[in-house]
């Protein structure tokens, strides 16, 4: 039985079986392995791309913040909390800032005392030729010599028939901060409500 010769039909079937076996081995050992490796590489590539995107966003944010810090400049140029009563210096700075403005009005309110902190409210109205000029004044005020907070502002443009802006009226509510530390005179202060 071991020396038995195979018929042509049996030889063809064994050949087909051998080809199927080689094809199956080739598929599982080569094609499937390559496909699985490619899929893993694609997933790793996606993760790397997400990390690159995150790092790019962080780098852009850092660059933006560094630019803003450069704009702020030196710590010596930051606004200071002046000693009470600094109204004359604040008014001089406002007059210098608004000197190029057509019309303006500055109204100081009653300063309020909270501990050592003095809050001096000011309402400023002015008219300028454009929104950019109005916002430049807001930015200059915020970056001025004396610490202040712009609590509210309104810009109203007067538009011409062609759609261009003729003038912009601005109203700002500003609070200047002062301190009683080192002050020689505290007259004119009203005790404020604790926030």
Beta strands, then each sheet from edge to edge (+ up, - down):
strand 1: 82-83
strand 2: 103-108
strand 3: 112-114
strand 4: 117-128
strand 5: 148-159
strand 6: 165-179
strand 7: 190-191
sheet 1: 1+ 6+ 4- 2+
sheet 2: 1+ 6+ 5-
sheet 3: 1+ 6+ 4- 3+ 7+
end
